Amino acid sequence: MATPRKYLIDPEVPLFYHLVSRCVQRAFLCGHDPVTGHDYSHRKHWLIDRLHALVPHGYSIMSNHFHLCVFHDPKAQQRWSDDEVAERWLAVSPPRSYGKEPACQW
């Protein structure tokens, strides 16, 4: 049985965490899928661009999963100004124009 996340993440102490995200049913994230014959290599560039901007501590991208090394400071937001909160939000969620298809940034 898996351990609940509330017991894995320390709510007081800043720490580094190793995270893994795996594709379901052995689907390919990037690279050439020998079963279907599809080539998903273009996705790797999207991930590299996005992760490079968001994960300064390290990452690794495999054909069907990726690893992240992230630093979590649970009390950092208490030191942020309103402007910094807005800047951080806009960095990960840029505004969209309604009625138009957004251009993929990554």
C-alpha positions in Angstrom: 0.0 0.0 0.0 1.3 3.5 -0.9 2.2 6.0 1.8 0.0 9.1 1.8 1.8 12.2 0.5 1.1 14.1 3.7 3.5 11.7 5.4 6.2 12.0 2.7 6.5 15.8 2.5 7.7 17.6 5.6 5.5 20.7 6.2 8.2 22.5 8.1 11.6 21.7 6.7 12.9 22.8 3.2 14.1 19.7 1.3 15.0 18.4 -2.1 12.7 15.8 -3.6 13.1 13.3 -6.4 10.0 13.0 -8.5 9.1 10.6 -11.2 6.2 10.7 -13.7 5.6 7.6 -15.9 3.4 7.3 -18.9 0.4 4.9 -18.6 0.3 1.5 -20.4 3.9 1.8 -21.5 3.0 4.6 -23.9 5.9 6.6 -25.3 6.6 10.0 -24.1 9.3 10.8 -26.6 11.4 8.9 -29.1 10.4 6.2 -31.6 7.8 3.7 -30.5 8.7 0.4 -32.1 5.2 -1.1 -31.4 3.2 1.6 -33.1 5.9 3.0 -35.4 5.1 6.5 -34.3 7.9 9.0 -33.7 7.4 11.2 -30.7 10.9 12.8 -30.7 9.4 16.3 -31.1 8.0 16.1 -27.5 11.4 15.9 -26.0 12.2 19.4 -27.1 9.0 20.7 -25.6 9.8 19.0 -22.3 13.4 20.3 -22.2 12.3 23.9 -22.9 9.6 23.7 -20.2 11.6 21.9 -17.6 14.6 24.1 -18.1 12.5 27.1 -17.2 10.7 25.5 -14.3 13.2 23.0 -12.7 16.6 24.6 -12.1 18.0 21.7 -10.0 17.9 18.9 -12.6 15.8 16.6 -14.7 16.2 13.5 -16.9 13.8 12.6 -19.8 13.5 8.9 -20.8 11.3 7.4 -23.6 8.3 6.7 -21.3 9.0 8.7 -18.1 10.9 11.6 -16.6 12.7 12.4 -13.3 12.8 15.8 -11.6 14.9 17.0 -8.7 13.0 19.8 -7.0 13.6 21.9 -3.9 10.5 22.5 -1.8 10.4 25.2 0.9 7.0 25.0 2.5 7.3 28.4 4.1 8.7 30.4 1.2 5.4 31.9 0.2 5.3 33.7 3.5 8.3 35.8 2.5 6.8 36.7 -1.0 5.3 40.1 -1.8 2.0 40.3 -3.7 4.0 41.3 -6.8 6.3 38.2 -6.5 3.2 35.9 -6.2 1.8 37.5 -9.4 5.1 37.2 -11.2 5.5 33.5 -10.2 1.9 32.7 -11.3 2.4 34.4 -14.7 5.7 32.6 -15.2 3.9 29.2 -15.1 0.4 30.2 -16.3 0.8 33.0 -19.0 -2.4 34.8 -19.9 -4.4 33.6 -22.9 -6.5 35.5 -25.5 -10.1 34.3 -25.5 -11.3 33.1 -28.8 -7.9 32.3 -30.1 -5.9 29.1 -30.0 -2.9 29.6 -27.7 0.5 29.2 -29.2 2.4 26.4 -27.5 5.3 27.9 -25.5 6.9 24.5 -25.0 
